[in-house]
Amino acid sequence: MTMEFDNNLPIYLQIMQYIKRQIVTGTLQAGDKIPSVRELAAELQINPNTVQRTFQELEREEVVETKRGLGRYVTSEERKIMTIKKEMAGELLERFLTGMQELGIEEQDILSIVADAVAEGKGGKTHE
């Protein structure tokens, strides 16, 4: 795993987002074992305490669970994974809408742009 960290956001939050993204995209499946603190810290070349904090937060959010003596595993609750996916989609949508509003695009035009992009099967083209 290689990550480039944003200096404006705590590293543990960036790692949390990365792991959540791996879960919702299926790279990490429900019930998969995640790397240990030492493994991930060595791989990312960061302080193990940062990874420990990441895992503690993921456990608090019930994204991962610890099996005593075996390690940490991705939650096996599909409902939780769907909740994470919806939260991430909501964040993307909020950024998109904020960007469109900053461009001065009206709500009806935003809907038209999105509908056209979906119809074309592309997210990068805008209607003309």
C-alpha positions in Angstrom: 0.0 0.0 0.0 1.3 3.4 -0.9 -0.3 6.6 0.3 0.5 10.2 -0.1 -0.7 12.0 3.0 -2.4 15.4 2.9 -0.7 17.7 5.5 -4.0 19.4 6.2 -5.7 16.3 7.6 -4.7 14.0 10.4 -3.0 10.8 9.1 -5.2 8.5 11.1 -8.3 10.0 9.4 -6.7 9.5 6.0 -5.9 5.9 6.8 -9.5 5.4 8.1 -10.9 6.7 4.8 -8.5 4.5 2.8 -9.6 1.4 4.7 -13.2 2.3 4.4 -12.8 2.8 0.7 -11.2 -0.6 0.4 -14.1 -2.1 2.2 -16.9 -0.4 0.1 -15.1 -1.2 -3.2 -14.7 -4.8 -2.2 -10.9 -4.8 -2.1 -11.4 -5.8 1.6 -14.4 -8.2 2.0 -16.6 -8.6 5.0 -14.7 -10.9 7.4 -11.3 -10.3 5.9 -8.4 -9.9 8.2 -6.7 -6.5 8.1 -3.0 -6.0 8.6 -1.6 -5.7 12.1 -0.5 -2.4 13.6 3.1 -3.3 13.1 2.6 -4.4 9.5 0.7 -1.4 8.5 3.0 1.1 10.3 6.0 -0.4 8.6 4.3 -0.4 5.2 3.2 3.2 5.5 6.4 4.2 7.4 4.4 5.9 10.1 4.3 5.7 13.9 2.6 2.6 15.1 0.6 4.7 17.6 -1.0 6.4 14.6 -2.1 3.1 13.2 -3.3 2.0 16.6 -5.5 5.1 16.8 -6.9 4.4 13.3 -7.9 0.9 14.3 -9.4 2.1 17.6 -11.5 4.6 15.7 -12.5 1.9 13.2 -13.5 -0.4 16.1 -15.4 2.4 17.7 -17.4 2.9 14.5 -17.8 -0.9 14.3 -16.1 -1.1 10.9 -13.6 -3.6 12.2 -13.7 -6.0 15.0 -11.0 -7.6 17.1 -11.0 -11.4 17.6 -8.9 -12.0 20.7 -5.6 -13.6 19.8 -6.4 -13.6 16.1 -6.3 -10.0 15.0 -8.6 -7.5 13.5 -11.2 -8.3 10.9 -13.6 -6.3 8.6 -17.1 -6.3 10.1 -19.2 -9.1 8.7 -22.3 -6.9 8.9 -23.3 -6.0 5.4 -25.7 -3.3 6.7 -22.7 -1.5 8.3 -20.8 -1.7 5.0 -23.8 -0.2 3.2 -24.0 2.5 5.7 -20.3 3.4 5.1 -21.0 3.4 1.4 -23.9 5.7 1.7 -21.9 8.1 4.0 -19.1 8.2 1.4 -21.6 8.8 -1.4 -23.1 11.6 0.6 -19.8 13.3 1.1 -19.0 13.1 -2.6 -22.4 14.5 -3.4 -22.0 17.3 -1.0 -18.6 18.3 -2.5 -20.1 18.1 -6.0 -23.1 20.2 -5.1 -20.9 22.8 -3.4 -18.7 23.0 -6.4 -21.6 23.4 -8.8 -23.2 26.1 -6.6 -19.9 27.9 -6.4 -19.9 27.9 -10.2 -23.3 29.6 -10.1 -25.1 26.7 -11.7 -28.8 26.5 -10.9 -30.4 23.4 -9.3 -32.4 22.5 -12.4 -29.2 22.7 -14.6 -27.3 20.5 -12.1 -30.0 17.9 -12.4 -29.8 18.2 -16.2 -26.0 17.9 -16.2 -26.2 14.8 -14.0 -29.0 13.2 -16.0 -27.0 13.7 -19.3 -23.8 12.3 -17.7 -25.6 9.3 -16.4 -27.3 8.8 -19.8 -24.0 9.0 -21.6 -22.5 6.5 -19.1 -19.8 9.0 -18.2 -19.3 11.2 -15.2 -16.7 13.5 -16.7 -18.7 15.1 -19.6 -21.1 18.0 -19.2 -24.0 18.8 -21.3 -23.7 21.6 -23.9 
